[in-house]
C-alpha cells in the first residue's frame, strides 16, 4: 500500500486485472476486452501485443464488436498478417 494506506496505481491496476480475468473466465466479454486493453497499453502489466491479441480474440469469440476492431488495430501495429485470424 502507498502512503496513508491507499493503494498505489500499480496495485489498483493489478487488482483490477485479476478481477477482469475472473470475470472473463465466467464469460464476460467486456472483461476480456479490458484485459486486452491492459496488455495493449501496458496498464498494470508489461505491454504485450501478443497477449492483447489473445484477449481480444477471446472477446471476439463472444461477438464483441469492439474487440474485433481492437484486434485488427493490434494486428496492424504488430505487423501481423490477417490470415491467422479466424473471423
C-alpha positions in Angstrom: 0.0 0.0 0.0 1.0 3.5 -0.6 1.0 6.5 1.7 -2.0 6.9 4.0 -3.0 3.3 3.5 -4.2 3.9 -0.1 -3.4 1.6 -2.9 -0.8 2.7 -5.5 -1.7 3.0 -9.1 0.2 -0.2 -9.8 -1.7 -2.1 -7.1 -5.1 -0.9 -8.3 -4.2 -2.0 -11.9 -3.1 -5.4 -10.7 -6.2 -5.9 -8.6 -8.5 -4.8 -11.5 -6.6 -7.1 -13.9 -7.1 -10.0 -11.5 -10.8 -9.3 -11.2 -11.2 -8.9 -15.0 -9.5 -12.3 -15.5 -12.1 -13.9 -13.2 -15.0 -12.2 -15.0 -13.6 -13.1 -18.4 -13.3 -16.8 -17.3 -17.0 -16.6 -16.4 -17.9 -15.4 -19.9 -17.9 -11.6 -19.5 -16.6 -10.4 -23.0 -16.2 -6.8 -21.8 -13.8 -8.0 -19.1 -11.8 -9.8 -21.8 -11.7 -6.6 -23.8 -10.4 -4.7 -20.7 -7.6 -7.3 -20.3 -6.7 -6.8 -24.0 -6.5 -3.1 -23.4 -4.4 -3.6 -20.3 -1.8 -5.6 -22.3 -2.1 -3.3 -25.3 -1.4 -0.1 -23.3 0.7 -1.7 -20.5 -1.7 -0.8 -17.7 -0.9 -2.9 -14.6 1.3 -5.2 -16.7 4.0 -5.1 -19.3 2.9 -4.0 -22.8 2.4 -7.2 -24.7 0.7 -7.1 -28.1 0.6 -10.9 -28.5 -1.3 -11.3 -25.2 -3.5 -8.3 -26.1 -4.4 -10.1 -29.3 -5.2 -13.3 -27.4 -7.5 -11.4 -25.1 -9.2 -9.6 -28.0 -9.7 -13.0 -29.7 -11.4 -14.3 -26.6 -13.7 -11.3 -26.5 -14.2 -11.6 -30.3 -15.3 -15.2 -29.9 -18.2 -13.8 -27.8 -19.2 -11.5 -30.7 -17.8 -8.3 -29.1 -17.6 -5.8 -31.9 -15.1 -3.5 -30.1 -12.8 -6.5 -29.6 -12.9 -7.2 -33.3 -11.9 -3.6 -34.1 -9.1 -3.7 -31.5 -7.8 -7.0 -32.8 -7.5 -5.6 -36.3 -5.8 -2.5 -35.0 -3.4 -4.6 -32.8 -2.5 -6.8 -35.8 -1.7 -3.7 -37.9 0.6 -2.4 -35.1 2.3 -5.9 -34.8 2.8 -6.1 -38.5 0.9 -9.5 -38.5 -0.9 -10.8 -41.5 -4.7 -11.1 -41.0 -4.7 -14.6 -42.4 -4.0 -16.1 -38.9 -7.3 -14.5 -37.6 -10.4 -16.7 -37.9 -13.3 -14.3 -38.5 
